Amino acid sequence: MVVVPLSKPDYESAMTPEAEKSESMNWIGFAAGGTLVAAGLLLLVGERRAGMVAAASGTALAMLNEKETLLSWWNAMPGYIEQVQRVLNQVQTTVDDVDAKREALHRVLAR
Protein backbone atom coordinates (compact mmCIF):
# COMPACT_ATOMS: atom_id res chain seq x y z
CA MET A 1 0.00 0.00 0.00
CA VAL A 2 1.37 3.39 -1.04
CA VAL A 3 0.62 6.56 0.89
CA VAL A 4 0.20 9.60 -1.31
CA PRO A 5 0.30 12.94 0.46
CA LEU A 6 -2.64 15.16 -0.42
CA SER A 7 -1.77 18.81 -0.85
CA LYS A 8 -4.17 21.69 -0.48
CA PRO A 9 -5.36 23.23 -3.73
CA ASP A 10 -4.13 26.80 -4.39
CA TYR A 11 -7.62 28.31 -4.31
CA GLU A 12 -8.25 26.92 -0.82
CA SER A 13 -5.12 28.46 0.70
CA ALA A 14 -5.93 31.81 -0.92
CA MET A 15 -9.37 31.86 0.69
CA THR A 16 -8.17 31.17 4.22
CA PRO A 17 -6.44 34.55 4.86
CA GLU A 18 -9.48 36.43 3.58
CA ALA A 19 -11.70 34.64 6.05
CA GLU A 20 -9.36 35.60 8.85
CA LYS A 21 -9.38 39.27 7.78
CA SER A 22 -13.12 39.73 8.17
CA GLU A 23 -14.12 43.24 9.13
CA SER A 24 -15.33 44.02 12.60
CA MET A 25 -19.00 44.74 13.04
CA ASN A 26 -20.07 48.34 12.50
CA TRP A 27 -22.00 48.74 15.73
CA ILE A 28 -22.51 52.48 15.36
CA GLY A 29 -24.06 51.93 11.93
CA PHE A 30 -26.34 49.22 13.28
CA ALA A 31 -27.37 51.44 16.19
CA ALA A 32 -28.06 54.38 13.86
CA GLY A 33 -30.11 52.22 11.50
CA GLY A 34 -32.07 50.63 14.33
CA THR A 35 -32.77 53.99 15.90
CA LEU A 36 -33.99 55.41 12.60
CA VAL A 37 -36.24 52.40 12.02
CA ALA A 38 -37.63 52.78 15.53
CA ALA A 39 -38.19 56.49 14.88
CA GLY A 40 -40.10 55.69 11.72
CA LEU A 41 -42.28 53.20 13.54
CA LEU A 42 -42.95 55.66 16.35
CA LEU A 43 -43.95 58.31 13.84
CA LEU A 44 -46.26 55.87 12.05
CA VAL A 45 -47.91 54.92 15.34
CA GLY A 46 -48.50 58.58 16.15
CA GLU A 47 -45.89 59.17 18.84
CA ARG A 48 -44.54 62.35 17.28
CA ARG A 49 -42.37 63.60 20.13
CA ALA A 50 -40.70 60.24 20.82
CA GLY A 51 -40.30 59.65 17.09
CA MET A 52 -38.59 62.99 16.58
CA VAL A 53 -36.24 62.38 19.52
CA ALA A 54 -35.37 58.94 18.16
CA ALA A 55 -34.87 60.37 14.66
CA ALA A 56 -32.54 63.06 16.01
CA SER A 57 -30.58 60.43 17.94
CA GLY A 58 -30.32 58.16 14.90
CA THR A 59 -29.20 61.05 12.73
CA ALA A 60 -26.54 62.03 15.27
CA LEU A 61 -25.28 58.44 15.38
CA ALA A 62 -25.21 58.27 11.58
CA MET A 63 -23.24 61.51 11.39
CA LEU A 64 -20.85 60.21 14.04
CA ASN A 65 -20.28 57.17 11.85
CA GLU A 66 -19.58 59.31 8.75
CA LYS A 67 -17.09 61.84 10.10
CA GLU A 68 -15.15 62.21 6.84
CA THR A 69 -18.25 62.86 4.75
CA LEU A 70 -19.58 65.37 7.24
CA LEU A 71 -16.22 67.15 7.34
CA SER A 72 -16.06 67.37 3.54
CA TRP A 73 -19.63 68.79 3.45
CA TRP A 74 -18.73 71.30 6.16
CA ASN A 75 -15.67 72.45 4.19
CA ALA A 76 -17.70 72.74 0.96
CA MET A 77 -20.47 74.77 2.63
CA PRO A 78 -18.89 78.25 2.18
CA GLY A 79 -18.64 77.74 -1.58
CA TYR A 80 -22.32 76.76 -1.78
CA ILE A 81 -23.31 79.75 0.32
CA GLU A 82 -21.40 82.07 -2.03
CA GLN A 83 -23.14 80.53 -5.05
CA VAL A 84 -26.55 80.98 -3.43
CA GLN A 85 -25.67 84.59 -2.57
CA ARG A 86 -24.72 85.27 -6.21
CA VAL A 87 -28.00 83.75 -7.45
CA LEU A 88 -29.98 85.82 -4.93
CA ASN A 89 -28.18 88.98 -6.05
CA GLN A 90 -29.05 88.18 -9.68
CA VAL A 91 -32.68 87.59 -8.73
CA GLN A 92 -32.76 90.88 -6.81
CA THR A 93 -31.31 92.73 -9.79
CA THR A 94 -33.90 91.15 -12.10
CA VAL A 95 -36.76 92.02 -9.74
CA ASP A 96 -35.51 95.62 -9.53
CA ASP A 97 -35.34 95.83 -13.35
CA VAL A 98 -38.88 94.43 -13.71
CA ASP A 99 -40.12 96.88 -11.07
CA ALA A 100 -38.51 99.82 -12.87
CA LYS A 101 -40.04 98.73 -16.20
CA ARG A 102 -43.43 98.28 -14.52
CA GLU A 103 -43.25 101.80 -13.13
CA ALA A 104 -42.28 103.20 -16.53
CA LEU A 105 -45.11 101.30 -18.22
CA HIS A 106 -47.54 102.49 -15.54
CA ARG A 107 -46.49 106.11 -16.15
CA VAL A 108 -46.92 105.71 -19.90
CA LEU A 109 -50.36 104.12 -19.57
CA ALA A 110 -51.53 106.66 -16.96
CA ARG A 111 -51.26 109.57 -19.44
Buried (B, 14 or more C-beta within 10 A) or exposed (E): EEEEEEEEEEEEEEEEEEEEEEEEEEEEBEBBBEBBEBBBEBBEEEBEEBBEBBBEBBBEBBEEBBEEEEEEEEEEEEEEEEEEEEEEEEEEEEEEEEEEEEEEEEEEEEE
